[in-house]
């Protein structure tokens, strides 16, 4: 009975927005459903839809930005919330598909690698169990209870290791260094990064990190925790 229900199909899944977490969760269900029902076409369609979503979006929209940041609910920095979920979900998909005909193709692999190297690794502080997101990229996650801002270092380190098995993976040396840093085997970055698509700047030094997030006519400020998409017009709370 369960398999019959699983094989019934969710035609409305593909009406969801690519960058939305609900879309990825639905695609994950489709992969699981296809595996259980031995439907390779369904599995392939779900993976193809996932990979097609790993592309650069326009600055005013949702998704991956050209500078390595991530937007959700419009031009609103969400790299440590929705963007963090996208990171772990896509890495898990990539690990699952590695070495199969469903493996991530070169174009989305390059976008994912750049997102990790140019974006995500500069939006955290610490290594291993002490790794935490910086505050501004977390968006409304800062008021979730309980929330300690912990960076998912195990999932990311494992996912990067799987990415590095792809022949000719872009930015391989940088990815390996990021993974080593997450494992506490490499020094923290010493660099200043600016993300013009999100009006965000971060400054890392071995002993400290400073960052500042502003907003402009191109970006949103913050949104209400209970009402996604409802923006505050006042100062961003730190």
C-alpha positions as CSV (number, residue, x, y, z in Angstrom):
1,X,0.0,0.0,0.0
2,X,2.8,2.4,0.8
3,X,4.6,1.8,-2.5
4,X,1.3,2.3,-4.4
5,X,0.9,5.7,-2.6
6,X,4.5,6.6,-3.2
7,X,4.2,5.8,-6.9
8,X,1.1,8.0,-7.3
9,X,3.1,11.1,-8.3
10,X,3.2,14.7,-7.2
11,X,2.7,16.7,-10.4
12,X,2.5,20.0,-8.4
13,X,6.1,19.6,-7.2
14,X,7.5,21.2,-10.4
15,X,5.4,24.3,-9.8
16,X,7.6,25.2,-6.8
17,X,10.3,27.9,-7.0
18,X,13.8,26.3,-7.7
19,X,15.6,28.1,-4.9
20,X,12.9,27.3,-2.3
21,X,13.6,24.7,0.3
22,X,10.2,23.1,-0.2
23,X,11.1,22.4,-3.8
24,X,14.3,20.5,-2.8
25,X,12.4,18.5,-0.1
26,X,9.8,17.5,-2.7
27,X,12.6,16.5,-5.1
28,X,14.2,14.5,-2.3
29,X,10.9,12.7,-1.9
30,X,10.8,12.0,-5.6
31,X,14.3,10.5,-5.5
32,X,13.2,8.3,-2.6
33,X,10.0,7.4,-4.3
34,X,11.8,6.5,-7.5
35,X,14.3,4.3,-5.8
36,X,11.6,2.4,-3.8
37,X,9.5,1.9,-6.9
38,X,12.5,1.2,-9.2
39,X,11.6,4.1,-11.4
40,X,14.8,5.4,-12.9
41,X,13.0,7.9,-15.0
42,X,11.5,9.6,-11.9
43,X,14.9,9.5,-10.1
44,X,16.6,11.1,-13.2
45,X,14.0,13.8,-13.6
46,X,14.3,14.7,-9.9
47,X,18.1,14.9,-10.0
48,X,17.9,16.9,-13.3
49,X,15.6,19.4,-11.7
50,X,17.8,19.8,-8.7
51,X,20.9,20.4,-10.8
52,X,19.1,22.9,-13.1
53,X,18.4,25.0,-10.0
54,X,22.1,25.4,-9.2
55,X,22.6,28.5,-11.4
56,X,23.2,32.2,-10.9
57,X,20.1,34.2,-10.3
58,X,19.5,38.0,-11.0
59,X,20.3,40.3,-8.1
60,X,16.7,41.3,-7.5
61,X,15.5,37.7,-7.2
62,X,15.9,34.5,-5.1
63,X,18.8,32.1,-5.3
64,X,22.5,32.0,-5.8
65,X,24.2,35.4,-6.5
66,X,27.2,36.0,-8.7
67,X,29.2,37.2,-5.7
68,X,28.7,34.0,-3.6
69,X,25.9,35.2,-1.5
70,X,22.3,33.9,-1.4
71,X,18.9,35.6,-1.5
72,X,15.5,34.4,-0.5
73,X,12.2,36.2,-0.4
74,X,13.6,38.8,-2.8
75,X,17.0,40.6,-2.5
76,X,17.5,39.7,1.1
77,X,20.7,38.1,2.4
78,X,19.9,34.5,3.6
79,X,23.2,32.7,3.2
80,X,23.1,31.2,6.7
81,X,19.5,30.2,6.6
82,X,17.9,29.2,3.3
83,X,21.3,29.3,1.6
84,X,22.7,27.1,4.3
85,X,19.9,24.6,3.8
86,X,20.5,24.7,0.0
87,X,24.2,24.0,0.7
88,X,23.7,20.9,2.8
89,X,20.8,19.6,0.7
90,X,22.7,19.9,-2.6
91,X,25.9,18.4,-1.1
92,X,23.8,15.5,0.1
93,X,22.2,15.0,-3.3
94,X,25.7,15.2,-4.9
95,X,27.1,12.7,-2.5
96,X,24.2,10.3,-3.2
97,X,24.6,10.6,-7.0
98,X,28.4,10.5,-7.2
99,X,29.6,7.8,-9.5
100,X,26.2,7.2,-11.1
101,X,24.5,8.5,-14.3
102,X,22.7,11.0,-12.1
103,X,25.9,12.7,-10.9
104,X,26.0,16.5,-10.8
105,X,27.0,17.9,-14.3
106,X,30.0,20.2,-14.8
107,X,28.0,23.5,-15.0
108,X,26.1,23.3,-11.7
109,X,29.2,21.7,-10.1
110,X,31.2,24.9,-11.0
111,X,28.5,27.1,-9.5
112,X,28.3,25.0,-6.3
113,X,32.1,25.1,-5.9
114,X,32.2,28.9,-6.3
115,X,29.3,29.2,-3.8
116,X,31.2,27.3,-1.2
117,X,34.6,28.9,-1.8
118,X,33.7,32.5,-2.5
119,X,30.6,32.7,-0.3
120,X,29.9,30.2,2.5
121,X,33.4,29.8,3.9
122,X,33.6,33.5,4.7
123,X,30.3,33.7,6.5
124,X,31.3,31.6,9.5
125,X,33.8,31.7,12.3
126,X,35.6,28.8,13.9
127,X,36.2,25.2,13.0
128,X,34.7,21.8,13.9
129,X,32.2,21.9,16.7
130,X,33.0,25.6,17.4
131,X,32.1,26.7,13.8
132,X,29.3,29.2,13.9
133,X,27.6,31.4,11.3
134,X,28.2,35.1,11.5
135,X,25.0,36.9,12.5
136,X,23.9,38.9,9.3
137,X,23.8,35.9,6.9
138,X,21.5,34.0,9.3
139,X,18.5,36.3,8.6
140,X,15.5,35.4,10.6
141,X,17.2,32.3,11.9
142,X,18.6,34.3,14.8
143,X,15.2,34.2,16.5
144,X,14.4,30.6,16.1
145,X,14.3,28.7,19.5
146,X,16.6,27.0,20.1
147,X,19.2,28.3,17.8
148,X,22.9,28.5,18.5
149,X,24.0,29.5,15.0
150,X,26.0,26.3,14.6
151,X,27.5,25.8,11.2
152,X,26.8,22.3,9.8
153,X,30.5,21.5,9.5
154,X,30.2,17.7,9.4
155,X,27.7,17.6,6.6
156,X,29.7,20.2,4.6
157,X,33.1,18.6,5.1
158,X,31.6,15.2,4.1
159,X,30.0,16.8,1.0
160,X,33.1,18.6,-0.1
161,X,35.1,15.3,0.2
162,X,32.5,13.7,-2.2
163,X,32.8,16.7,-4.6
164,X,36.6,16.3,-4.7
165,X,36.1,12.8,-6.2
166,X,34.6,14.3,-9.4
167,X,37.3,14.4,-12.1
168,X,38.3,17.9,-12.9
169,X,36.2,19.5,-10.1
170,X,36.6,23.3,-10.3
171,X,38.5,25.1,-7.5
172,X,39.7,21.8,-6.1
173,X,42.6,23.2,-4.1
174,X,40.3,25.9,-2.5
175,X,37.7,23.3,-1.6
176,X,40.3,21.0,0.0
177,X,41.5,24.0,2.0
178,X,38.0,24.8,3.1
179,X,37.4,21.2,4.2
180,X,40.8,21.2,6.1
181,X,39.7,24.4,7.8
182,X,36.4,22.9,8.9
183,X,38.4,19.9,10.3
184,X,40.6,22.3,12.2
185,X,43.7,21.4,10.1
186,X,44.2,24.7,8.3
187,X,44.4,28.3,9.5
188,X,41.4,30.6,9.5
189,X,41.2,33.0,6.6
190,X,42.8,36.4,6.6
191,X,40.8,38.3,4.1
192,X,38.2,41.0,3.6
193,X,35.3,40.1,1.3
194,X,32.5,42.3,0.0
195,X,29.3,41.0,-1.4
196,X,27.8,43.8,-3.6
197,X,24.7,41.8,-4.5
198,X,23.8,41.7,-0.8
199,X,25.3,44.9,0.6
200,X,27.4,42.9,3.0
201,X,31.1,43.0,4.0
202,X,33.1,40.7,6.2
203,X,36.6,41.2,7.6
204,X,38.5,38.1,8.9
205,X,41.7,38.1,10.9
206,X,43.1,35.1,12.9
207,X,41.9,36.5,16.3
208,X,38.6,38.1,15.3
209,X,36.0,38.8,12.6
210,X,34.1,41.9,11.9
211,X,31.2,42.3,9.4
212,X,28.6,44.8,8.4
213,X,25.4,44.5,6.6
214,X,23.6,47.5,5.2
215,X,20.6,47.8,2.9
216,X,19.8,50.0,-0.1
217,X,17.3,50.5,-2.8
218,X,18.6,47.2,-4.3
219,X,18.2,45.1,-1.1
220,X,15.8,44.4,1.6
221,X,16.5,44.9,5.3
222,X,15.1,42.1,7.5
223,X,11.8,40.2,7.8
224,X,9.5,39.1,10.6
225,X,10.1,35.7,12.1
226,X,6.5,34.6,12.1
227,X,5.6,36.1,8.7
228,X,8.1,35.1,6.0
229,X,8.3,37.8,3.3
230,X,7.1,40.6,5.7
231,X,10.0,43.1,5.8
232,X,11.0,45.5,8.6
233,X,11.9,49.0,7.5
234,X,13.9,49.8,10.7
235,X,17.6,49.2,11.5
236,X,18.8,45.7,11.2
237,X,19.0,44.2,14.7
238,X,22.4,42.9,15.7
